[in-house]
Amino acid sequence: MCRNIKPLFNFDPPATDEEIHDAALQFVRKVSGATKPSKRNEVAFERAVSSIAACARELLDSMETSQPPRDREEVAAKARARTAVRFG
């Protein structure tokens, strides 16, 4: 799994289009094995990012949960604490 792709569901405020695009970009980079496509593959690369971002938006908009929304700052603080323990 791509380490840079973060969970985007059930946050207050909801995930932005930019966050979803960034996750889609990371996914396409991982699958294609390229961080920057060649000129020849640039259109296909961008089309894949757009398509995956649209599917991710549709997924996030259609999911339901009975749990209260998570706070972004709280989740980020926990991640920073884990990083501090891991890397000292």
C-alpha positions as CSV (number, residue, x, y, z in Angstrom):
1,M,0.0,0.0,0.0
2,C,1.2,3.5,-0.7
3,R,2.3,5.1,2.6
4,N,1.4,8.6,1.5
5,I,-2.3,7.7,0.8
6,K,-4.2,8.6,3.9
7,P,-7.8,7.5,4.8
8,L,-10.2,10.2,3.6
9,F,-13.5,8.9,4.9
10,N,-15.5,10.2,7.9
11,F,-13.7,13.4,8.6
12,D,-15.0,16.8,9.6
13,P,-14.7,18.7,7.3
14,P,-15.0,16.1,4.5
15,A,-12.1,15.4,2.2
16,T,-11.4,18.1,-0.4
17,D,-11.1,17.5,-4.1
18,E,-7.4,18.3,-3.8
19,E,-6.9,15.6,-1.2
20,I,-8.7,13.1,-3.3
21,H,-6.7,14.1,-6.4
22,D,-3.4,13.8,-4.4
23,A,-4.4,10.3,-3.3
24,A,-5.3,9.3,-6.9
25,L,-2.0,10.7,-8.1
26,Q,0.0,8.7,-5.5
27,F,-2.0,5.5,-6.6
28,V,-1.3,6.1,-10.3
29,R,2.4,6.7,-9.6
30,K,2.7,3.5,-7.6
31,V,0.8,1.4,-10.2
32,S,2.7,2.9,-13.1
33,G,6.1,2.9,-11.4
34,A,6.7,6.5,-12.6
35,T,6.6,9.6,-10.5
36,K,6.5,11.7,-13.7
37,P,5.3,10.2,-16.9
38,S,7.1,10.7,-20.2
39,K,5.6,13.1,-22.7
40,R,4.3,10.1,-24.6
41,N,2.4,8.7,-21.6
42,E,1.4,12.1,-20.0
43,V,-2.2,12.1,-21.4
44,A,-2.9,8.5,-20.2
45,F,-1.4,9.2,-16.8
46,E,-3.5,12.3,-16.3
47,R,-6.6,10.5,-17.6
48,A,-6.0,7.7,-15.0
49,V,-5.6,10.2,-12.2
50,S,-8.8,12.0,-13.1
51,S,-10.7,8.7,-13.4
52,I,-9.5,7.4,-10.1
53,A,-10.2,10.7,-8.4
54,A,-13.8,10.6,-9.7
55,C,-14.3,7.1,-8.5
56,A,-12.8,7.9,-5.1
57,R,-15.2,10.9,-4.8
58,E,-18.1,8.7,-5.7
59,L,-17.1,6.2,-3.1
60,L,-16.6,8.7,-0.3
61,D,-19.9,10.4,-1.1
62,S,-21.9,7.1,-1.1
63,M,-20.4,5.6,2.1
64,E,-22.2,5.7,5.4
65,T,-21.2,5.2,9.0
66,S,-22.8,5.4,12.4
67,Q,-19.5,6.7,13.9
68,P,-19.0,10.4,14.6
69,P,-16.7,12.2,12.2
70,R,-13.0,12.2,13.1
71,D,-11.2,15.4,13.8
72,R,-8.4,16.1,11.3
73,E,-6.1,17.8,13.9
74,E,-6.5,14.9,16.4
75,V,-5.6,12.3,13.8
76,A,-2.6,14.4,12.6
77,A,-1.4,14.8,16.2
78,K,-1.6,11.0,16.7
79,A,0.4,10.5,13.5
80,R,3.0,13.0,14.6
81,A,3.3,11.2,18.0
82,R,3.8,7.8,16.3
83,T,6.4,9.3,14.0
84,A,8.3,10.8,17.0
85,V,8.3,7.4,18.8
86,R,9.4,5.6,15.6
87,F,12.1,8.0,14.5
88,G,13.0,9.6,17.9
